[in-house]
Amino acid sequence: MRWLKQTYDSINSEDIEENTAEEIRDFLTAKKDRDAAAPDRHPAYSSTNQPLTLQGSESPVQFHHPSPKPKELPKVTSLLESFDEPSMTPYTIPKPPPGRSAGIPCMDTRDSLMMQRLTDQFSPQRVLQASEVGETTTLKKQLEDIFGPFVNTLKSFKDIPAEDWVRAATWWALKGNEQMEAVDYHKGAMPVVNRDAEASRMSIQGAVNLAKAWWICHCIIPELGCGESLAGTGLCLTLIDQYRCAQRYLEGLTYTISTLLETKHDQVTEIDVDRSLWIMYPSRSPKEREILCFDRSQPADTIPPLAFGDTDTLFSYGSEFVSLMLLTEEADRPSPSFECVLSFIRFQSNWEIVAVLASQTAAVYIEIHSSRKRNISWHDVYWDATRSVLQIMLDPQYIAQVQLTEQSFKMVWQIAQQIMQTESLLVAGDLETLVFEDTVGFCHYVSHDRPSSFPSRPVAQCQVRLFERFERVKEGTIERRVHCGFRLFVTTPPQAKTISKASHHFSNNTPLLYGIYEDDNGFPGLLLQLREGSHRLSISLTCYDRHARSLLHALLSSASPQDHEAKSEKFPIRSLALSEPPDRDFDMQSIRHLEVGESMACVIEEKDGVGRSPYGNTVWSETLRVIIETSWGSITDRINLAPSHLRIGLCVLDNKVLNILRSPQSDMTICIRQDTQSDKLMENLTKVITAIQAKFTLRRIEFNSIEDLHKFQQAITGYKVRFDRVAKRFIINRPRKLFAIRNHWEANITRVQLVQQKGKFQLIAFFYQSPHGNCMNFEVRCTEDFQPINKNDLWGLVIKDAKFALPEIKPHLPGFVCLDELDYPLEHDDISIMFNDKAERDELLACLPGYGGEA
């Protein structure tokens, strides 16, 4: 149990939720008092110590009220973070990982905090001296007399497969090693009266179990006819590696076992010393065999059932002997128990720690993974703290009940919590999308204000994952995702036994500070700085090529299109101003928050395809965004809006200016380059973000040409500009009710646009200093009656009986129109549009639906 105790001691109990921790603490304290009164209780669960049964016990299993799942357990310091810091390589770029040109070099592996065993790689056995050969021969004969009668207990020797012997050798090596460690660990807690006798009994049984493993390795395995390499047995390579690991450990015990037989031979052969080689397991039905034995028809690198130590392919984080019972709702009597080993294993090619429950033979084999996708996971485990029991849902009708000691129960609880927490950080959550994954040459993680579990020196071959985070917004029956930042996850390579990890959120509440650099060897790097409250962090990622760095930077600024997105060509803009619109009701002038000079802009939108009828791809869009590259960084303005929320305005006298009115938004991203960063700029941009999240804001964009304006307008609205000119006069003929006369609403200078989205046409008018309103827009159809006219040296057209809504009069605001939802057309009047130039009138006529334009 030492590995569990040491692991638990490394966990900060202050991180545990107080209500749950107090309950467990009180329970374990009471158990400790009872243990002091019964010192002969062995720490490891014995076959005679049966757990409470399903029915007829004082504490029956409540299937409809399971114990809390690990996801409800207290948050604690990570098991992986509690290990020693991994060794570092010099700060020079390593060779590329697999897929680039070379293999990833493994980092040095240090000893685990758990069972301390000899786990380094297996070197060729040395040549034994003559005296040692004689000693080994004598020991073999002595052990043959002791264990030989027990060989055929389970079945005839010729019917026992090689796998069972390999598992038996590993099993007894584990059992003996645990018992010998338990003597030292519990000797101080034994009463003085029988301390020596109890310790002697425990040590003798542990030594006998080690002798069983030694005898199987030296006397049985060589007799199988497959040699010490076990070639041709069909065993999985990982199980053979674990056997060799145990064999290496037993090599140094030859003298110890010989001395034991010479000095305490009588005690070894006593009746109360267990000398059997096989654990007798109860019979099972075919259904129970299928439930208890996980399908292991896997490749050669499958997880071994028993783990003794580290090998060149996997790491072992310790083992614990437990008792397992198979329970069903229909059971009318207690189920017999299965003595098993609970092991925690991780392959060097993966970050996942897998828990394995296995028996000495193939009677039981259960894998517990961190993900639901892999059969049984920790989400299927229920916890009964009052009895130190795990209940594993193997099937809707079957539960595996695992009995632990009081201390090991809490340790396994903590480990399971951390395994699932690591899994939740490695994979995308329900509202996350993995957008970047790569192995970087080096990661240099610096925590400026407080200690961190992540190494402070550069670590080679770190894995980096970037997740885009969202939140769900529901309006009516429509639900959409809204961008709310990124999550960066960095972990040290899995080739090291000790793994450190870090996960940080880049929210939209503050600007993202970044830097571009190259190391001494010319490799590109990206520096990211962030604040978490008062805590400052710096993360330097040195990449193998510029493409990886550029992609990561572009993703953080949302400037890189995904597979389902299209990016427009870049076009220059003269200026960008972000301000609050004036409010005459409170006598407030326009407040300008941000001004940007000459920059480059582009738009990312969904690719052409099935639109969100009837609005197209620009409404309820999770992808539409504007990226503006400035001299100090970039601005990403997302346009993820419901219908009628996007309003645009055009200047009458300056045809290269576009105004956009936006409601409060939380999805704007601002990035600042480190070499241009100043405290004042950072402060101002933080205020900008605060303002746009709380108030209506106005964007004023000035383009270099009217063609660029039209492209931008089409990208954000979905409407193509077919006509854009300034009319001399814009007249609405309104008949007066009860009188046979007509009232003229006239604007002298009006900017007129005709826009089209598929088969829909709209006419937009922006008036210059008109007392009747600022602007209006209405739909024109191919059934409209368009009549060309010329009058008083003006050329124009009349739209007979046009259907429209009168413009609103807001003299203190520039005019804004919404193209995706029109106001209800209450007016049915004639509209006349007059131009100074006949060619302009003819151009408009050629674009109208049913007249010259498309229907």
Secondary structure, 3 states (H helix, E strand, C coil): CHHHHHHHHCCCHHHCCHHHHHHHHHHHHHHHHHHHHCCCCCCCCCCCCCCCCCCCCCCCCCCCCCCCCHHHCCCCCCCHHHCCCCCCCCCCCCCCCCCCCCCCCCCCCCCCCCCCCCCCCCCCCCCCCHHHHHHHHHHHHHHHHHHHHHCCCCCCHHHCCHHHHHHHHHHHHHHHHHHHHHHHHHHHHCCCCCHHHHHHHHHHHHHHHHHHHHHHHHHHHHHHCCCCCCCCCCCCHHHHHHHHHHHHHHHCCHHHHHHHHHHCHHHHCCCCCCCCCCCCCCCCCHHHHHHHECCCCCCCCCCCCCCCCCCCCEEEEEEEEEEEEEEECCCCCCCCEEEEEEEEEEECCCCCCEEEEEECCCCCEEEEECCCCCCCEHHHEEEECCCCEEEEEEECCEEEEEECCHHHHHHHHHHHHHHHHHHHHHCCCCCEEEEEEEEEEEEEEEECCCCCCCCCCCEEEEEEEEEEEEEEEEECCEEEEEEEEEEEEEECCCCCCCCCEEEEEECCCCCEEEEEEECCCCCEEEEEEEEECCEEEEEEEECCCHHHHHHHHHHHCCCCCCCCEEECCCEEEEEEEEEECCEHHHCECCEEEEEECCEEEEEEEECCCCCECCCECCCCCCCCEEEEECCCEEEEEECCCCCCCCEEEECCCCCCEEEEEECCCCCCEEEEEHHHCCHHHHHHHHHHHHHHHHCCEEEEEEECCHHHHHHHHHHHHCCEEEEEEEECEEEEEEECCCCCCEEEEEECCEEEEEEEECCEEEEEEEECCCCCCCEEEEEECCCCEEEEEEECCEEEEEEEEEEECCCCCCCCCCCCECCCCCCCCCEEEEEEEEECCHHHHHHHHHHCECCCECC
